[in-house]
Amino acid sequence: STAGQPSKPSKQPKPPLQRPKPDVEQLCTSVARKLADDNPSAAAAIVHRALDRAGLSNPSRFRLYEHSVASFLRYGDVMKAAMLYSRMTREGYIPSISLRAQMHVVKLAELSATENELLEIAGDACRNRTFDEAALRDLLRTLVEGLKASPRLVQQVVNRFLETRESGYKLSNDTVAYLMQVYGKAGDQ
């Protein structure tokens, strides 16, 4: 500036507006809400839009994939679940044993597999050392909610799980509560 004249404010570039990073829990809640409203296309659009945008960390992407695929399986929309599962593996993510077991069982069911074949696949999953009770409940939810499996098959899967555990193993309160809910609903029908 010259003497006696006020200096002009310097024009500094403004930082670009940044979108807030999507919250995975919020996305999962939105997906669940759309599925509850019987709108699987809108639910899938939420997931794909979030995955197409930058900003999701690898752990967040993985959680969104896992939750969304399982949700579509429970809803009974195998095609949307399979498309997300395929995209997940193409991106290099390795699905959890729980999700792999759910997909395998559902794919077999789509091919009109017998209950014995489904039980064999579930038994194979149960023998995996990383297949825990949370994975068991996920598999049971897919069988009950997505495939409308009989309580007899549910009990057989639970028995297979227990056969892979130490003698005297007790199911957690969460698993027992879920089984009571399943058997209670079956008794109402």
Residue pairs with C-beta under 8 A, 6 or more apart in sequence:
1 7
1 8
19 53
19 55
21 55
21 56
22 50
22 53
22 55
22 56
22 60
24 56
24 60
24 63
24 64
24 67
27 46
27 47
27 50
27 64
28 63
28 64
28 67
28 68
28 71
30 43
30 46
31 43
31 46
31 47
31 67
31 68
31 71
32 43
32 71
34 40
34 42
34 43
34 46
35 43
35 71
35 72
35 75
40 72
40 75
40 77
40 80
43 68
43 71
43 72
43 80
44 72
44 80
44 83
44 84
47 64
47 68
47 84
50 56
50 64
51 61
51 64
51 65
51 87
56 64
61 91
61 93
62 88
62 93
65 84
65 85
65 87
65 88
65 93
65 95
66 95
66 96
66 99
68 84
69 81
69 84
69 85
69 88
69 95
69 99
69 102
69 103
70 81
70 98
70 99
70 102
70 138
70 141
70 142
72 78
72 80
72 81
72 84
73 81
73 102
73 103
73 106
73 142
73 146
74 141
74 142
74 145
74 146
75 145
75 146
76 145
76 146
76 147
78 106
78 107
78 110
78 146
81 103
81 106
82 103
82 107
85 95
85 99
85 103
88 95
89 95
95 103
96 130
96 135
97 125
97 128
97 130
97 131
97 135
98 125
98 131
98 134
98 135
98 138
98 139
99 138
100 125
101 121
101 122
101 124
101 125
101 131
101 135
101 139
102 138
102 139
102 142
104 121
104 125
105 118
105 121
105 122
105 139
105 142
105 143
105 147
106 142
106 146
106 147
108 117
108 118
108 121
109 118
109 147
115 149
115 150
115 153
115 156
118 143
118 149
118 153
119 153
119 156
119 157
119 160
122 139
122 143
122 157
122 160
122 161
123 157
123 160
123 163
123 164
125 131
125 135
125 139
126 136
126 157
126 160
126 161
126 163
126 164
127 164
131 161
131 164
133 161
133 171
133 172
133 174
133 175
136 157
136 158
136 161
136 175
137 174
137 175
137 178
139 157
140 154
140 157
140 158
140 178
140 179
140 182
141 178
143 149
143 153
143 154
143 157
144 154
144 182
150 186
151 182
151 183
151 186
154 179
154 182
158 171
158 175
158 179
162 169
162 171
171 179
